[in-house]
Amino acid sequence: MYFIVVKFETLPEYTEAFPQIVREFTESTRAEPGNLFFEWSRSLENPAEYVLVEAFTDEGAGPHVQSEHFAAGLEAMRPCLARTPSIVSRQVDGSGWDAMGELQVG
C-alpha cells in the first residue's frame, strides 16, 4: 500500500474554513476504489496546521493523483496555504491499520 502523510499550514483567514474547503476533495477521494483511508487531523501545537493521513492500494495511488478531483482539490487549497505542504510518501507492506502491539487495551 502507499502510505502518505501531508502537513498543510493554512493562512489565518482560511484556518477555520479549511475543512469545508477540502470537503468535496475528501469525499471524492474516499469514494475511490483504491482508497484505504483518508483522514484529516488538526495539530495540537499549531492550530493553523492540518495533517492528512491517507493510504491507497498499490493500484489505487496512480489513478488518485491523475483524477480530476485531485487537481481540483489542489487548486481549491492553494490560496488557503501559508507555505508548500510537507509530505512523507512511502510504499509499505500491509493493507491498513493494525493493532498496536505495545499497548493493548481490554
N, CA, C and O atoms as CSV, one atom per row, in Angstrom:
chain,resi,resn,atom,element,x,y,z
A,1,MET,N,N,0.847,-1.175,0.000
A,1,MET,CA,C,0.000,0.000,0.000
A,1,MET,C,C,0.891,1.236,0.000
A,1,MET,O,O,2.048,1.180,0.416
A,2,TYR,N,N,0.347,2.333,-0.464
A,2,TYR,CA,C,1.014,3.630,-0.381
A,2,TYR,C,C,0.467,4.355,0.835
A,2,TYR,O,O,-0.736,4.591,0.945
A,3,PHE,N,N,1.371,4.708,1.753
A,3,PHE,CA,C,1.028,5.407,2.989
A,3,PHE,C,C,1.581,6.822,2.886
A,3,PHE,O,O,2.768,7.011,2.619
A,4,ILE,N,N,0.724,7.813,3.097
A,4,ILE,CA,C,1.085,9.207,2.851
A,4,ILE,C,C,0.627,10.058,4.034
A,4,ILE,O,O,-0.487,9.901,4.533
A,5,VAL,N,N,1.499,10.954,4.470
A,5,VAL,CA,C,1.161,11.938,5.492
A,5,VAL,C,C,1.560,13.301,4.939
A,5,VAL,O,O,2.694,13.497,4.500
A,6,VAL,N,N,0.617,14.242,4.964
A,6,VAL,CA,C,0.876,15.581,4.439
A,6,VAL,C,C,0.473,16.609,5.489
A,6,VAL,O,O,-0.580,16.490,6.116
A,7,LYS,N,N,1.327,17.625,5.676
A,7,LYS,CA,C,1.029,18.727,6.591
A,7,LYS,C,C,0.732,19.974,5.772
A,7,LYS,O,O,1.524,20.375,4.919
A,8,PHE,N,N,-0.424,20.585,6.044
A,8,PHE,CA,C,-0.870,21.792,5.355
A,8,PHE,C,C,-0.969,22.926,6.376
A,8,PHE,O,O,-1.757,22.834,7.317
A,9,GLU,N,N,-0.186,23.990,6.209
A,9,GLU,CA,C,-0.306,25.147,7.086
A,9,GLU,C,C,-1.157,26.202,6.389
A,9,GLU,O,O,-0.819,26.668,5.301
A,10,THR,N,N,-2.251,26.567,7.021
A,10,THR,CA,C,-3.202,27.495,6.419
A,10,THR,C,C,-2.912,28.944,6.801
A,10,THR,O,O,-2.310,29.235,7.835
A,11,LEU,N,N,-3.361,29.835,5.929
A,11,LEU,CA,C,-3.343,31.258,6.259
A,11,LEU,C,C,-4.424,31.521,7.300
A,11,LEU,O,O,-5.458,30.853,7.293
A,12,PRO,N,N,-4.203,32.483,8.197
A,12,PRO,CA,C,-5.165,32.707,9.296
A,12,PRO,C,C,-6.613,32.879,8.841
A,12,PRO,O,O,-7.529,32.385,9.499
A,13,GLU,N,N,-6.827,33.565,7.736
A,13,GLU,CA,C,-8.198,33.823,7.292
A,13,GLU,C,C,-8.906,32.577,6.742
A,13,GLU,O,O,-10.117,32.607,6.525
A,14,TYR,N,N,-8.162,31.474,6.511
A,14,TYR,CA,C,-8.752,30.245,5.988
A,14,TYR,C,C,-8.741,29.086,6.989
A,14,TYR,O,O,-9.315,28.031,6.718
A,15,THR,N,N,-8.103,29.271,8.124
A,15,THR,CA,C,-7.894,28.152,9.056
A,15,THR,C,C,-9.198,27.489,9.482
A,15,THR,O,O,-9.304,26.265,9.408
A,16,GLU,N,N,-10.175,28.241,9.917
A,16,GLU,CA,C,-11.416,27.635,10.407
A,16,GLU,C,C,-12.253,27.043,9.279
A,16,GLU,O,O,-12.963,26.061,9.492
A,17,ALA,N,N,-12.181,27.621,8.091
A,17,ALA,CA,C,-12.985,27.157,6.963
A,17,ALA,C,C,-12.330,26.021,6.184
A,17,ALA,O,O,-12.966,25.426,5.314
A,18,PHE,N,N,-11.077,25.713,6.481
A,18,PHE,CA,C,-10.334,24.730,5.676
A,18,PHE,C,C,-11.047,23.373,5.562
A,18,PHE,O,O,-11.107,22.833,4.457
A,19,PRO,N,N,-11.586,22.799,6.637
A,19,PRO,CA,C,-12.282,21.514,6.469
A,19,PRO,C,C,-13.425,21.573,5.447
A,19,PRO,O,O,-13.637,20.615,4.705
A,20,GLN,N,N,-14.144,22.664,5.405
A,20,GLN,CA,C,-15.218,22.802,4.421
A,20,GLN,C,C,-14.649,22.982,3.015
A,20,GLN,O,O,-15.212,22.472,2.046
A,21,ILE,N,N,-13.547,23.698,2.903
A,21,ILE,CA,C,-12.915,23.934,1.602
A,21,ILE,C,C,-12.449,22.621,0.981
A,21,ILE,O,O,-12.528,22.457,-0.237
A,22,VAL,N,N,-11.965,21.685,1.796
A,22,VAL,CA,C,-11.461,20.408,1.273
A,22,VAL,C,C,-12.506,19.289,1.326
A,22,VAL,O,O,-12.195,18.135,1.029
A,23,ARG,N,N,-13.718,19.622,1.696
A,23,ARG,CA,C,-14.761,18.595,1.863
A,23,ARG,C,C,-15.048,17.803,0.582
A,23,ARG,O,O,-15.088,16.573,0.617
A,24,GLU,N,N,-15.246,18.480,-0.527
A,24,GLU,CA,C,-15.552,17.776,-1.779
A,24,GLU,C,C,-14.384,16.886,-2.207
A,24,GLU,O,O,-14.583,15.749,-2.634
A,25,PHE,N,N,-13.167,17.415,-2.088
A,25,PHE,CA,C,-11.960,16.645,-2.399
A,25,PHE,C,C,-11.890,15.401,-1.506
A,25,PHE,O,O,-11.590,14.306,-1.983
A,26,THR,N,N,-12.163,15.573,-0.234
A,26,THR,CA,C,-12.117,14.468,0.725
A,26,THR,C,C,-13.156,13.408,0.382
A,26,THR,O,O,-12.835,12.220,0.329
A,27,GLU,N,N,-14.385,13.821,0.151
A,27,GLU,CA,C,-15.449,12.859,-0.158
A,27,GLU,C,C,-15.181,12.114,-1.455
A,27,GLU,O,O,-15.409,10.907,-1.536
A,28,SER,N,N,-14.694,12.828,-2.477
A,28,SER,CA,C,-14.389,12.186,-3.758
A,28,SER,C,C,-13.256,11.183,-3.610
A,28,SER,O,O,-13.301,10.102,-4.198
A,29,THR,N,N,-12.247,11.532,-2.834
A,29,THR,CA,C,-11.116,10.621,-2.637
A,29,THR,C,C,-11.545,9.388,-1.857
A,29,THR,O,O,-11.157,8.273,-2.206
A,30,ARG,N,N,-12.326,9.567,-0.822
A,30,ARG,CA,C,-12.794,8.417,-0.033
A,30,ARG,C,C,-13.637,7.452,-0.858
A,30,ARG,O,O,-13.713,6.266,-0.539
A,31,ALA,N,N,-14.267,7.950,-1.912
A,31,ALA,CA,C,-15.104,7.115,-2.774
A,31,ALA,C,C,-14.299,6.353,-3.827
A,31,ALA,O,O,-14.854,5.501,-4.521
A,32,GLU,N,N,-13.025,6.637,-3.957
A,32,GLU,CA,C,-12.194,5.932,-4.942
A,32,GLU,C,C,-12.043,4.465,-4.546
A,32,GLU,O,O,-11.881,4.155,-3.365
A,33,PRO,N,N,-12.095,3.559,-5.528
A,33,PRO,CA,C,-11.973,2.138,-5.205
A,33,PRO,C,C,-10.643,1.775,-4.547
A,33,PRO,O,O,-10.602,0.835,-3.754
A,34,GLY,N,N,-9.565,2.480,-4.846
A,34,GLY,CA,C,-8.254,2.155,-4.286
A,34,GLY,C,C,-7.923,2.856,-2.990
A,34,GLY,O,O,-6.829,2.672,-2.458
A,35,ASN,N,N,-8.849,3.668,-2.458
A,35,ASN,CA,C,-8.581,4.383,-1.213
A,35,ASN,C,C,-8.819,3.474,-0.016
A,35,ASN,O,O,-9.876,2.852,0.094
A,36,LEU,N,N,-7.841,3.395,0.879
A,36,LEU,CA,C,-7.981,2.608,2.111
A,36,LEU,C,C,-8.425,3.484,3.273
A,36,LEU,O,O,-9.270,3.072,4.068
A,37,PHE,N,N,-7.870,4.686,3.384
A,37,PHE,CA,C,-8.333,5.685,4.339
A,37,PHE,C,C,-7.802,7.049,3.954
A,37,PHE,O,O,-6.786,7.169,3.269
A,38,PHE,N,N,-8.507,8.077,4.407
A,38,PHE,CA,C,-8.199,9.463,4.073
A,38,PHE,C,C,-8.717,10.281,5.250
A,38,PHE,O,O,-9.900,10.616,5.304
A,39,GLU,N,N,-7.827,10.606,6.199
A,39,GLU,CA,C,-8.246,11.158,7.482
A,39,GLU,C,C,-7.516,12.464,7.791
A,39,GLU,O,O,-6.288,12.528,7.750
A,40,TRP,N,N,-8.286,13.493,8.098
A,40,TRP,CA,C,-7.740,14.798,8.477
A,40,TRP,C,C,-7.680,14.921,9.989
A,40,TRP,O,O,-8.560,14.432,10.699
A,41,SER,N,N,-6.627,15.583,10.479
A,41,SER,CA,C,-6.492,15.951,11.888
A,41,SER,C,C,-5.945,17.369,11.947
A,41,SER,O,O,-5.459,17.909,10.953
A,42,ARG,N,N,-6.034,17.951,13.116
A,42,ARG,CA,C,-5.506,19.298,13.318
A,42,ARG,C,C,-4.407,19.231,14.369
A,42,ARG,O,O,-4.561,18.574,15.399
A,43,SER,N,N,-3.309,19.905,14.107
A,43,SER,CA,C,-2.172,19.893,15.017
A,43,SER,C,C,-2.532,20.512,16.365
A,43,SER,O,O,-3.233,21.522,16.419
A,44,LEU,N,N,-2.058,19.912,17.441
A,44,LEU,CA,C,-2.240,20.467,18.779
A,44,LEU,C,C,-1.258,21.606,19.035
A,44,LEU,O,O,-1.551,22.518,19.808
A,45,GLU,N,N,-0.089,21.556,18.385
A,45,GLU,CA,C,0.938,22.576,18.574
A,45,GLU,C,C,0.719,23.809,17.713
A,45,GLU,O,O,1.058,24.920,18.119
A,46,ASN,N,N,0.154,23.616,16.523
A,46,ASN,CA,C,-0.050,24.718,15.583
A,46,ASN,C,C,-1.475,24.628,15.035
A,46,ASN,O,O,-1.715,23.864,14.099
A,47,PRO,N,N,-2.417,25.376,15.582
A,47,PRO,CA,C,-3.819,25.274,15.156
A,47,PRO,C,C,-4.051,25.608,13.681
A,47,PRO,O,O,-5.111,25.290,13.141
A,48,ALA,N,N,-3.088,26.237,13.029
A,48,ALA,CA,C,-3.220,26.552,11.604
A,48,ALA,C,C,-2.779,25.387,10.720
A,48,ALA,O,O,-2.866,25.467,9.494
A,49,GLU,N,N,-2.305,24.303,11.344
A,49,GLU,CA,C,-1.785,23.173,10.572
A,49,GLU,C,C,-2.755,21.998,10.603
A,49,GLU,O,O,-3.169,21.540,11.668
A,50,TYR,N,N,-3.104,21.523,9.421
A,50,TYR,CA,C,-3.914,20.320,9.265
A,50,TYR,C,C,-3.017,19.203,8.757
A,50,TYR,O,O,-2.139,19.426,7.924
A,51,VAL,N,N,-3.248,18.001,9.268
A,51,VAL,CA,C,-2.452,16.840,8.893
A,51,VAL,C,C,-3.377,15.826,8.229
A,51,VAL,O,O,-4.410,15.455,8.785
A,52,LEU,N,N,-2.998,15.392,7.053
A,52,LEU,CA,C,-3.757,14.402,6.297
A,52,LEU,C,C,-2.995,13.085,6.321
A,52,LEU,O,O,-1.832,13.028,5.921
A,53,VAL,N,N,-3.651,12.024,6.792
A,53,VAL,CA,C,-3.087,10.676,6.778
A,53,VAL,C,C,-3.938,9.873,5.803
A,53,VAL,O,O,-5.152,9.750,5.967
A,54,GLU,N,N,-3.276,9.329,4.785
A,54,GLU,CA,C,-4.024,8.631,3.742
A,54,GLU,C,C,-3.277,7.389,3.282
A,54,GLU,O,O,-2.060,7.288,3.436
A,55,ALA,N,N,-4.017,6.449,2.718
A,55,ALA,CA,C,-3.418,5.248,2.161
A,55,ALA,C,C,-4.236,4.772,0.978
A,55,ALA,O,O,-5.456,4.927,0.924
A,56,PHE,N,N,-3.520,4.187,0.034
A,56,PHE,CA,C,-4.126,3.653,-1.182
A,56,PHE,C,C,-3.546,2.282,-1.471
A,56,PHE,O,O,-2.412,1.983,-1.096
A,57,THR,N,N,-4.324,1.457,-2.133
A,57,THR,CA,C,-3.781,0.202,-2.628
A,57,THR,C,C,-2.681,0.532,-3.624
A,57,THR,O,O,-2.612,1.650,-4.135
A,58,ASP,N,N,-1.827,-0.437,-3.895
A,58,ASP,CA,C,-0.756,-0.202,-4.865
A,58,ASP,C,C,-1.325,0.239,-6.213
A,58,ASP,O,O,-0.734,1.065,-6.907
A,59,GLU,N,N,-2.471,-0.318,-6.569
A,59,GLU,CA,C,-3.085,0.010,-7.854
A,59,GLU,C,C,-3.881,1.320,-7.792
A,59,GLU,O,O,-4.176,1.914,-8.829
A,60,GLY,N,N,-4.224,1.763,-6.597
A,60,GLY,CA,C,-5.090,2.931,-6.454
A,60,GLY,C,C,-4.382,4.260,-6.391
A,60,GLY,O,O,-5.009,5.299,-6.602
A,61,ALA,N,N,-3.088,4.262,-6.107
A,61,ALA,CA,C,-2.362,5.527,-5.944
A,61,ALA,C,C,-2.272,6.314,-7.253
A,61,ALA,O,O,-2.499,7.524,-7.265
A,62,GLY,N,N,-1.947,5.645,-8.335
A,62,GLY,CA,C,-1.813,6.317,-9.629
A,62,GLY,C,C,-3.102,6.977,-10.090
A,62,GLY,O,O,-3.096,8.162,-10.422
A,63,PRO,N,N,-4.206,6.242,-10.119
A,63,PRO,CA,C,-5.465,6.860,-10.525
A,63,PRO,C,C,-5.866,8.040,-9.627
A,63,PRO,O,O,-6.495,8.987,-10.099
A,64,HIS,N,N,-5.505,7.990,-8.338
A,64,HIS,CA,C,-5.841,9.093,-7.443
A,64,HIS,C,C,-5.181,10.389,-7.904
A,64,HIS,O,O,-5.860,11.404,-8.064
A,65,VAL,N,N,-3.873,10.369,-8.118
A,65,VAL,CA,C,-3.181,11.613,-8.480
A,65,VAL,C,C,-3.475,12.051,-9.912
A,65,VAL,O,O,-3.168,13.181,-10.290
A,66,GLN,N,N,-4.062,11.173,-10.701
A,66,GLN,CA,C,-4.428,11.525,-12.074
A,66,GLN,C,C,-5.896,11.920,-12.206
A,66,GLN,O,O,-6.354,12.236,-13.304
A,67,SER,N,N,-6.629,11.906,-11.112
A,67,SER,CA,C,-8.067,12.186,-11.164
A,67,SER,C,C,-8.345,13.686,-11.276
A,67,SER,O,O,-7.527,14.520,-10.888
A,68,GLU,N,N,-9.504,13.996,-11.808
A,68,GLU,CA,C,-9.928,15.401,-11.911
A,68,GLU,C,C,-10.125,16.019,-10.537
A,68,GLU,O,O,-9.771,17.179,-10.325
A,69,HIS,N,N,-10.690,15.252,-9.590
A,69,HIS,CA,C,-10.922,15.827,-8.262
A,69,HIS,C,C,-9.619,16.074,-7.510
A,69,HIS,O,O,-9.574,16.941,-6.638
A,70,PHE,N,N,-8.558,15.331,-7.829
A,70,PHE,CA,C,-7.251,15.595,-7.213
A,70,PHE,C,C,-6.756,16.974,-7.649
A,70,PHE,O,O,-6.368,17.791,-6.814
A,71,ALA,N,N,-6.770,17.226,-8.947
A,71,ALA,CA,C,-6.326,18.531,-9.460
A,71,ALA,C,C,-7.203,19.658,-8.931
A,71,ALA,O,O,-6.695,20.710,-8.544
A,72,ALA,N,N,-8.508,19.448,-8.910
A,72,ALA,CA,C,-9.429,20.468,-8.397
A,72,ALA,C,C,-9.205,20.713,-6.905
A,72,ALA,O,O,-9.269,21.853,-6.445
A,73,GLY,N,N,-8.944,19.655,-6.159
A,73,GLY,CA,C,-8.697,19.790,-4.726
A,73,GLY,C,C,-7.444,20.598,-4.438
A,73,GLY,O,O,-7.437,21.434,-3.535
A,74,LEU,N,N,-6.384,20.354,-5.198
A,74,LEU,CA,C,-5.153,21.118,-5.009
A,74,LEU,C,C,-5.377,22.594,-5.315
A,74,LEU,O,O,-4.880,23.462,-4.598
A,75,GLU,N,N,-6.111,22.871,-6.358
A,75,GLU,CA,C,-6.377,24.268,-6.716
A,75,GLU,C,C,-7.259,24.953,-5.676
A,75,GLU,O,O,-7.096,26.146,-5.420
A,76,ALA,N,N,-8.182,24.220,-5.079
A,76,ALA,CA,C,-9.027,24.797,-4.025
A,76,ALA,C,C,-8.200,25.115,-2.782
A,76,ALA,O,O,-8.472,26.097,-2.092
A,77,MET,N,N,-7.198,24.295,-2.495
A,77,MET,CA,C,-6.346,24.504,-1.324
A,77,MET,C,C,-5.327,25.629,-1.508
A,77,MET,O,O,-5.036,26.369,-0.568
A,78,ARG,N,N,-4.795,25.752,-2.712
A,78,ARG,CA,C,-3.655,26.640,-2.970
A,78,ARG,C,C,-3.788,28.035,-2.344
A,78,ARG,O,O,-2.865,28.462,-1.650
A,79,PRO,N,N,-4.883,28.757,-2.554
A,79,PRO,CA,C,-4.955,30.114,-1.984
A,79,PRO,C,C,-5.076,30.139,-0.464
A,79,PRO,O,O,-4.933,31.197,0.149
A,80,CYS,N,N,-5.336,28.995,0.145
A,80,CYS,CA,C,-5.529,28.907,1.596
A,80,CYS,C,C,-4.236,28.655,2.365
A,80,CYS,O,O,-4.215,28.753,3.592
A,81,LEU,N,N,-3.168,28.334,1.657
A,81,LEU,CA,C,-1.965,27.838,2.315
A,81,LEU,C,C,-0.898,28.902,2.528
A,81,LEU,O,O,-0.673,29.763,1.676
A,82,ALA,N,N,-0.244,28.823,3.689
A,82,ALA,CA,C,0.834,29.744,4.038
A,82,ALA,C,C,2.162,29.323,3.421
A,82,ALA,O,O,3.052,30.149,3.220
A,83,ARG,N,N,2.290,28.029,3.119
A,83,ARG,CA,C,3.538,27.511,2.540
A,83,ARG,C,C,3.253,26.206,1.811
A,83,ARG,O,O,2.164,25.644,1.923
A,84,THR,N,N,4.232,25.736,1.073
A,84,THR,CA,C,4.127,24.461,0.375
A,84,THR,C,C,3.973,23.343,1.402
A,84,THR,O,O,4.736,23.294,2.367
A,85,PRO,N,N,3.013,22.452,1.223
A,85,PRO,CA,C,2.828,21.352,2.175
A,85,PRO,C,C,4.065,20.456,2.267
A,85,PRO,O,O,4.836,20.335,1.315
A,86,SER,N,N,4.236,19.834,3.431
A,86,SER,CA,C,5.297,18.850,3.667
A,86,SER,C,C,4.679,17.467,3.553
A,86,SER,O,O,3.557,17.245,4.008
A,87,ILE,N,N,5.416,16.526,2.939
A,87,ILE,CA,C,4.854,15.198,2.690
A,87,ILE,C,C,5.858,14.097,2.992
A,87,ILE,O,O,7.062,14.253,2.789
A,88,VAL,N,N,5.333,12.979,3.482
A,88,VAL,CA,C,6.048,11.714,3.554
A,88,VAL,C,C,5.180,10.735,2.788
A,88,VAL,O,O,4.002,10.567,3.106
A,89,SER,N,N,5.745,10.089,1.784
A,89,SER,CA,C,5.000,9.143,0.958
A,89,SER,C,C,5.865,7.911,0.750
A,89,SER,O,O,6.963,8.002,0.201
A,90,ARG,N,N,5.367,6.747,1.193
A,90,ARG,CA,C,6.142,5.520,1.095
A,90,ARG,C,C,5.251,4.356,0.700
A,90,ARG,O,O,4.080,4.293,1.072
A,91,GLN,N,N,5.824,3.447,-0.054
A,91,GLN,CA,C,5.144,2.194,-0.326
A,91,GLN,C,C,5.548,1.234,0.785
A,91,GLN,O,O,6.736,1.005,1.007
A,92,VAL,N,N,4.568,0.675,1.482
A,92,VAL,CA,C,4.835,-0.193,2.632
A,92,VAL,C,C,4.012,-1.470,2.517
A,92,VAL,O,O,3.022,-1.527,1.787
A,93,ASP,N,N,4.439,-2.486,3.247
A,93,ASP,CA,C,3.658,-3.720,3.324
A,93,ASP,C,C,2.414,-3.460,4.156
A,93,ASP,O,O,2.430,-2.634,5.069
A,94,GLY,N,N,1.356,-4.155,3.845
A,94,GLY,CA,C,0.135,-4.044,4.623
A,94,GLY,C,C,-1.037,-3.597,3.781
A,94,GLY,O,O,-0.903,-3.294,2.596
A,95,SER,N,N,-2.198,-3.563,4.429
A,95,SER,CA,C,-3.410,-3.165,3.725
A,95,SER,C,C,-4.296,-2.273,4.587
A,95,SER,O,O,-5.481,-2.104,4.297
A,96,GLY,N,N,-3.726,-1.702,5.645
A,96,GLY,CA,C,-4.497,-0.831,6.517
A,96,GLY,C,C,-3.909,-0.797,7.914
A,96,GLY,O,O,-2.766,-1.193,8.139
A,97,TRP,N,N,-4.714,-0.315,8.845
A,97,TRP,CA,C,-4.280,-0.183,10.229
A,97,TRP,C,C,-4.187,-1.550,10.900
A,97,TRP,O,O,-4.996,-2.439,10.632
A,98,ASP,N,N,-3.189,-1.711,11.775
A,98,ASP,CA,C,-3.045,-2.905,12.612
A,98,ASP,C,C,-3.158,-2.478,14.079
A,98,ASP,O,O,-3.005,-1.299,14.400
A,99,ALA,N,N,-3.424,-3.429,14.955
A,99,ALA,CA,C,-3.442,-3.161,16.399
A,99,ALA,C,C,-2.016,-2.890,16.885
A,99,ALA,O,O,-1.072,-3.541,16.437
A,100,MET,N,N,-1.864,-1.948,17.785
A,100,MET,CA,C,-0.556,-1.624,18.348
A,100,MET,C,C,-0.150,-2.709,19.341
A,100,MET,O,O,-0.844,-2.931,20.333
A,101,GLY,N,N,0.953,-3.377,19.083
A,101,GLY,CA,C,1.402,-4.469,19.932
A,101,GLY,C,C,1.865,-4.036,21.296
A,101,GLY,O,O,1.706,-4.778,22.266
A,102,GLU,N,N,2.441,-2.836,21.398
A,102,GLU,CA,C,2.999,-2.360,22.660
A,102,GLU,C,C,1.960,-1.843,23.644
A,102,GLU,O,O,2.260,-1.665,24.825
A,103,LEU,N,N,0.750,-1.603,23.174
A,103,LEU,CA,C,-0.288,-1.055,24.064
A,103,LEU,C,C,-1.617,-1.733,23.737
A,103,LEU,O,O,-2.335,-1.324,22.825
A,104,GLN,N,N,-1.914,-2.747,24.480
A,104,GLN,CA,C,-3.163,-3.483,24.288
A,104,GLN,C,C,-4.175,-3.021,25.326
A,104,GLN,O,O,-3.824,-2.833,26.491
A,105,VAL,N,N,-5.411,-2.837,24.923
A,105,VAL,CA,C,-6.478,-2.420,25.813
A,105,VAL,C,C,-7.569,-3.486,25.788
A,105,VAL,O,O,-7.950,-3.983,24.728
A,106,GLY,N,N,-8.061,-3.824,26.977
A,106,GLY,CA,C,-9.154,-4.775,27.091
A,106,GLY,C,C,-8.756,-6.101,26.682
A,106,GLY,O,O,-9.565,-7.027,26.719
